[in-house]
Structure formats: C-alpha cells, structure tokens
Amino acid sequence: MGGSGRGSGSTLGMLTLDTGHTGVVWHPESYLAFADERGRPFVDLLTRVGADGPRRVVDLGCGPGNLTEALARRWPDAEIEAWDSSPEMVDAARTRGIDARVGDVRSWTPALDTDVVVCNAVLHWLPEHPDLLVRWAGLLAAGSWIAVQVPGNFDAPSHRAVREVAGRAHWSPTLAGAALGDDAVRTPAEYAGLLADAGCAVDAWETTYVHRLRGPDPVLHWIAGTALRPVRRLLDDAAWARFNAELIPLLDAAHPARADGTTFFPFRRVFVVARVE
C-alpha cells in the first residue's frame, strides 16, 4: 500500500434517496433514514482492508449497528467489539445482537488480539484525533489494520450556512458552545504522512459522493442527523423550529432544487487505511 495509494483526487458516486419531513434529531432512526448513503463510504473503506482471518475487529462509533453487522459477515470467526458514546445507539445495536458498549473513543485501548480497528464518521468531532491515530498505531501489533473515514465537508455551502445562522446575534449566546465544524479533518496527504511517520504503510484518498435528494427541505433533513446534532442538543423544540426556519432559505439558495424536484448534494469524505509494520 505504501504512500497515498489513491492520492488526493476525487471520484463521483451517485445515490438516490427519498427524504421525509424536517426536525429530525440525533437518534438511531434518523441515522438509519440514510442507511444506504451513509453505508456506502463504509463499504468503500473496507475494500482496502486486507486483513485475513483477524482475531478481533473493533468498530469505534458503531452507531445503531447496521454497519457493524457487515464486519461480522466479512469476518465471521472474529470477535467483534463495538463502542459508541450514545446510549441510544448502543441500545439499537444490541437489538441486532451486537454486544455493543457505551464508551468514549478517546479512552479506548486495544486488546492484545486486536487485528482491525474501524472508525467510520466519528473522528471529525475530535480535534485531537491525529494524536489518537498515532497512539493506536503505537499500541497495535505489527500486521494490524486501522481504517478511518471522516466527512470533509467543513467548507461546503450547507455547513457554512449553519455557521452563519448560529453566529447571528440572537443565536450566538446559546450556541457558543456548539462544535459546528469538522475543520480538524486533515487532507489525505497529511494523514498519510502522519501514519507513515508512526510506522505504517498507508493508503489515503478522498471521494466526493453526489447524493440525489428528494422531498421537502432535503439538505436540512440530511444534516439534521449529523452536522446539526450540536445545535439540536442546545435548543428546545420551539427554538429548533425557529433555527430551521432561518436556515432553510440559505440551504435552498446553496443547493437549489431542480425542475424535477430533486436536489444534488455533493458530500466529500476522506479515507485512511493503515497497516502497522
């Protein structure tokens, strides 16, 4: 794999989905509303992991467990370890028969038999995550794999619109503590250098998926379960509705609907697969 196997070029994928109504909050059902779209990067990530017969596979940030099931199918003889910081997500994963546990990715330490660590769409919430990656590489045995995917949409129009509304005078006192950016996300080349220096062979790349959205306020519906999570946590129902009312015109202007009622929504993601040497 040495170096940045796919470089930093972009590829385009296209997916189709139908959205429902707005006001979605962070819970398993809202996340699963886009299960196929959120699952595709996970599958693309795993295609570059070459582990053969791993003993323990760890899913850090397992969510409702739908993607963790894919790990169990690929490596049926492995011990599957699943963590998530959300008790609601862990409960949802357990209903699928996954022995998930509540825990903070920052405090996780690999067991001696850990051969694969997967962390999908989690680390962008943690500014210190480059240090975590280096620490994991130092703790894992030679031949182990680290596979990470993070959204890289901090500068997208949708995210800029959220920050614009949150920064308005009547919102900023309430939302000052909201973490509204994934500006901690590095470039593929930066991740490659970081983990190469930590003693890994690295494959790093980025992909822009173009999602085709349908329904009322489709971009709001998409980001409500992810990027807007810190905002929703700080607002009651009435304030959340007012915030959405201010945000929707900006999202509509940034991502206008086509004549057929659909909206194309580009979403950039950064991938890193490293093998400890």
Buried (B, 14 or more C-beta within 10 A) or exposed (E): BEBBBBEBEBEEBEBEBEBEEBBBBBBBEBBBBBBEBBBBBBEBBBEBBEBEEBBBBBBBBBBBBBBBBBBBEBBEEBBBBBBBBBEBBBBBBBEBEBEBEEBEBEEBEBEEEBBBBBBBBBBBBBBEBBEBBBBBBEBBEEEBBBBBBBBBBBEBBBBBBBBEBBEEEEBEEBBEEBBBBBEBBBBBBBBBBBBBEBBBBBBBBBBBBEBBBBBEBBBBBBBBBBBBBBBBEBBEEEBBEEBBEBBBEBBBEBBEBEEEEBBEBBBBBBBBBBBBE
